[in-house]
Amino acid sequence: MIIGLLDYGLSNIRNVQKAFEHLGVTTRLIDKPAGMAGVDKLVLPGVGAFAAGMAGLRDRGLTEPTRAAVQAGVPFLGICLGMQLLFESSAESPGVAGLGLLPGVVKRFDDTAVRVPHMGWNQLTINQASPLLCGVPDGAYAYFVHSYYCEPTDLALMLAMADYHQPFAAIAGRDQLYGIQFHPEKSQAVGLRILRNFAAESD
């Protein structure tokens, strides 16, 4: 099995790659559409701004192949900014369309109520069973660094939540399309377990 890591010039891709290698999973860096051939699953890591992320995908010709792969049922995992790019739009970049693979928008935390960015360890509240969360206990801690959060229009997409003055989606998804807001590569055993679950989930 090969997991393709989408490299659009704006990500923590090396850290994610090292985490998968630690688990014994073969990865391939993909910076052009031809690289998607032959991979079994795809991961979209990311840090930085929403508009720059979409521009990076577009400039490398990866936007439509990414949509097509998800629509074809290729298991897909978006991490941090990669999760936000799965949604329709973001308050960070008005007028910039996301991939639109999950219904909903990305909003900014209220910096009059809490310190932004939300940075550090926070607890996960698991809303529903998912293969991605096998072996992850309710209340487990994960490591977050973000100023914006995803708000799905369908609450059934909220697989796990965290709370930072307000509840927000820590993990969202459906079928074999997932987004996780925290950094699994920085979340120690919990993060590695989630990556292992993604790698092990059958097609």
C-alpha positions in Angstrom: 0.0 0.0 0.0 1.2 3.5 -0.8 -0.2 6.7 0.8 0.2 9.8 -1.4 1.1 13.0 0.4 -0.1 16.1 -1.6 2.8 18.6 -1.7 1.5 22.0 -2.7 4.3 24.0 -1.2 2.5 25.0 2.0 2.6 22.2 4.5 4.3 20.3 7.3 4.6 17.4 4.9 8.0 16.1 6.1 6.8 15.7 9.7 3.7 13.8 8.5 5.8 11.7 6.2 8.1 10.8 9.1 5.1 9.8 11.3 3.9 7.4 8.6 7.4 6.0 8.1 7.6 5.4 11.9 4.5 3.3 11.4 6.1 1.4 8.6 3.8 2.9 5.9 5.1 3.7 2.5 4.5 7.2 1.3 4.9 9.2 -1.9 5.2 13.0 -2.2 2.9 14.2 -5.0 3.4 17.7 -6.5 1.7 17.0 -9.9 -1.3 15.0 -11.0 0.7 12.2 -12.5 2.0 11.4 -9.1 -1.5 10.2 -8.0 -1.3 7.2 -10.2 -1.0 4.0 -8.2 -1.5 5.4 -4.7 -4.1 3.8 -2.5 -4.9 6.7 -0.2 -4.2 10.4 -0.1 -3.3 12.9 2.6 -3.5 16.6 2.4 -1.3 18.2 5.2 -1.1 21.9 5.6 -0.2 25.0 7.6 -0.7 28.6 6.7 -3.4 30.6 4.9 -6.5 29.3 3.2 -6.0 31.3 0.0 -2.4 30.3 -0.3 -3.3 26.7 0.1 -5.9 26.7 -2.6 -3.4 28.6 -4.9 -0.8 26.0 -4.3 -3.1 23.2 -5.3 -4.3 25.1 -8.3 -0.8 26.1 -9.5 0.3 22.5 -9.4 -2.8 21.2 -11.2 -4.0 19.3 -8.2 -7.4 20.8 -7.5 -9.5 18.8 -9.9 -7.6 15.5 -9.5 -8.0 15.8 -5.8 -11.8 16.3 -6.1 -11.9 13.4 -8.7 -10.0 11.1 -6.4 -12.4 11.7 -3.5 -15.4 11.3 -5.7 -14.0 8.1 -6.9 -13.8 6.8 -3.3 -10.0 7.1 -2.7 -9.6 7.3 1.1 -8.6 10.8 1.9 -7.3 12.6 5.1 -6.9 16.4 5.4 -4.8 17.7 8.3 -5.0 21.1 9.9 -5.2 23.6 6.9 -5.8 20.5 4.8 -9.0 19.9 6.7 -10.1 23.5 6.2 -9.5 23.3 2.5 -12.0 20.4 2.2 -14.8 22.9 3.0 -16.5 25.5 0.8 -15.0 28.7 2.0 -13.1 30.4 4.8 -13.5 33.7 6.7 -9.7 34.0 6.4 -9.9 34.4 2.6 -13.3 35.9 1.5 -14.2 35.1 -2.1 -11.8 32.1 -2.3 -13.6 28.8 -2.9 -12.3 25.7 -1.1 -12.5 22.2 -2.5 -16.1 21.9 -1.5 -15.8 18.2 -0.6 -17.6 18.8 2.7 -20.5 21.2 3.2 -19.8 24.1 5.5 -17.5 27.0 6.1 -14.4 27.9 8.1 -14.7 30.6 10.8 -12.2 32.5 13.0 -12.2 32.2 16.8 -13.4 35.2 18.6 -10.2 36.9 19.7 -12.1 39.1 22.1 -13.0 36.0 24.1 -10.0 33.8 23.8 -6.3 34.0 22.8 -5.8 33.3 19.1 -4.4 31.1 17.8 -5.6 28.2 19.8 -2.4 26.5 20.6 -1.6 23.5 22.8 -3.2 20.3 24.1 -7.0 19.9 24.2 -9.4 17.1 24.8 -11.4 15.3 22.2 -15.0 14.5 22.7 -16.0 11.7 20.4 -19.4 12.1 18.9 -19.7 8.8 17.0 -17.9 5.7 16.2 -15.5 5.8 13.2 -12.8 3.5 11.9 -10.4 6.5 12.2 -11.0 6.6 15.9 -10.6 2.9 16.7 -8.7 2.7 20.0 -8.9 6.4 20.7 -10.6 7.0 24.1 -13.1 9.7 24.6 -11.3 12.6 26.4 -7.9 11.8 24.7 -5.7 14.8 24.2 -4.4 16.1 20.9 -2.2 19.0 19.9 -3.7 22.0 18.1 -2.3 25.1 16.5 -5.0 27.1 14.6 -6.9 30.4 14.4 -9.8 29.1 12.3 -12.1 26.2 12.8 -14.5 24.3 10.5 -18.2 24.5 10.9 -20.0 21.7 8.9 -23.6 22.4 7.9 -24.4 18.8 8.7 -23.8 17.9 12.3 -23.6 14.3 11.4 -20.2 15.1 9.9 -18.8 16.0 13.4 -17.0 12.8 14.4 -15.2 14.4 17.3 -15.2 17.9 18.9 -13.0 20.0 21.1 -13.8 23.1 23.1 -12.1 26.5 23.1 -14.6 28.8 24.6 -17.0 27.1 22.2 -17.3 23.6 20.7 -15.7 23.1 17.3 -15.0 20.3 14.9 -11.8 18.5 15.8 -12.5 15.7 13.3 -15.1 15.8 10.6 -15.9 13.5 7.7 -18.0 10.9 6.0 -17.4 7.6 4.3 -13.6 7.5 3.8 -13.1 11.3 3.6 -11.8 12.8 6.9 -10.4 16.0 8.1 -8.6 16.5 11.4 -7.9 19.9 12.8 -5.1 19.0 15.2 -1.6 17.8 14.3 -1.4 14.0 14.6 2.4 14.1 14.1 2.6 16.2 17.2 -0.1 14.4 19.2 2.1 11.5 20.4 0.3 8.1 20.8 -3.1 9.4 20.0 -2.0 11.0 16.7 0.0 7.9 15.7 -3.0 5.8 16.4 -5.2 7.9 14.1 -2.6 7.8 11.3 -2.3 4.0 11.8 -6.1 3.6 11.6 -6.2 5.6 8.4 -3.5 3.5 6.9 -5.1 0.3 8.0 -8.7 1.1 7.0 -9.8 -1.1 4.1 -10.8 0.3 0.8 
